[in-house]
Amino acid sequence: MNDIAIIGAGPAGASAAIFAAKAGKKTLVIDSDQSMTKRAWLENHYGVAEISGPDLVETGKKQAAKFGAEFVTAKAAKLTAGDDGITIETEDGASYQASHVIVATGVFADLAEASGIRMKPGTEPRIKTVIDAAADGKTNIDRIWAAGTAAGVSVHTIITAGDGAKVAINVISEINGERYVDHDVLKA
Ligand SMILES: Cc1cc2nc3c(=O)[nH]c(=O)nc-3n(C[C@H](O)[C@H](O)[C@H](O)COP(=O)(O)OP(=O)(O)OC[C@H]3O[C@@H](n4cnc5c(N)ncnc54)[C@H](O)[C@@H]3O)c2cc1C
């Protein structure tokens, strides 16, 4: 059983995966390799002078893998909440289990809609429908959370990545039963 499964490995999902895996949680990332970020050239991401979208996405995935996140290339079709956690079924017929799921599917609303997650109209340019998530990332279904563009935040990498991190910290804190902080200290 995975502690945290993340659907989507764009800035929101991979950032969530970095925090989840680094916190020692068994982390699974399922991604269909359709990130809008792979079409971007970025000069507005804090701390990075300039980077191509494909490089940002690849670096994010490598960072998460370094801390132990496992990656599967597949399209998640449906999430079902049960007593044993959340079951994730993929279009290729596989199924995975996780205690918590973070939906970070970017512009794609089909998984959330098929899973009975409450949706609302998007407010950002060209984003039609988003998950009706609370400020902490919780959806109407217990232990299913949402982050990034899918959760309706401003469509910029610094914001979606930050939102993924925020939601992962909230999930980790809920699992641990106390607020979680991840601070490494500069070595002398
Ligand atoms: C042409 C272009 C230029 C841009 N330029 C900039 C810029 O200069 N600066 C800036 O800040 N932002 C820019 N952006 C916006 C930026 O890419 C987004 O704001 C942000 O990165 C989106 O992150 P995300 O993780 O929410 O979504 P995405 O990066 O789209 O990632 C979503 C991931 O979820 C996966 N997924 C979706 N559904 C499923 C499913 N059912 N199962 C499994 N996986 C699934 C997709 O394959 C994808 O990998 C640009 C976007 C575009 C399109």
The ligand as a Gaussian input file, in Angstrom:
#p B3LYP/6-31G(d) Opt

LIG

0 1
 C        2.878000      27.233000     -24.184000
 C        2.931000      27.453000     -22.701000
 C        3.841000      28.365000     -22.184000
 C        3.916000      28.582000     -20.807000
 N        4.813000      29.474000     -20.324000
 C        4.894000      29.688000     -18.993000
 C        5.829000      30.645000     -18.474000
 O        6.587000      31.257000     -19.205000
 N        5.860000      30.803000     -17.127000
 C        5.028000      30.122000     -16.269000
 O        5.127000      30.330000     -15.055000
 N        4.155000      29.228000     -16.734000
 C        4.056000      29.016000     -18.070000
 N        3.156000      28.104000     -18.560000
 C        2.208000      27.490000     -17.618000
 C        2.742000      26.295000     -16.844000
 O        3.111000      25.245000     -17.708000
 C        1.635000      25.828000     -15.900000
 O        1.188000      26.888000     -15.130000
 C        2.003000      24.814000     -14.834000
 O        3.281000      24.346000     -14.994000
 C        1.034000      23.658000     -14.801000
 O        1.475000      22.701000     -13.853000
 P        0.558000      21.477000     -13.450000
 O        1.451000      20.526000     -12.738000
 O       -0.658000      21.961000     -12.767000
 O        0.062000      20.864000     -14.857000
 P        0.893000      20.144000     -16.020000
 O        2.281000      20.657000     -16.137000
 O        0.054000      20.210000     -17.246000
 O        0.994000      18.641000     -15.507000
 C       -0.159000      17.815000     -15.389000
 C        0.293000      16.371000     -15.536000
 O       -0.808000      15.522000     -15.224000
 C       -0.794000      14.441000     -16.133000
 N       -2.137000      13.852000     -16.192000
 C       -3.296000      14.464000     -16.539000
 N       -4.332000      13.620000     -16.416000
 C       -3.799000      12.434000     -16.013000
 C       -4.350000      11.157000     -15.722000
 N       -5.682000      10.933000     -15.799000
 N       -3.512000      10.161000     -15.347000
 C       -2.166000      10.364000     -15.250000
 N       -1.589000      11.563000     -15.505000
 C       -2.413000      12.579000     -15.866000
 C       -0.322000      15.027000     -17.449000
 O        0.219000      14.033000     -18.305000
 C        0.737000      16.013000     -16.950000
 O        2.033000      15.421000     -16.936000
 C        3.056000      27.867000     -19.922000
 C        2.151000      26.949000     -20.450000
 C        2.081000      26.750000     -21.821000
 C        1.093000      25.754000     -22.362000

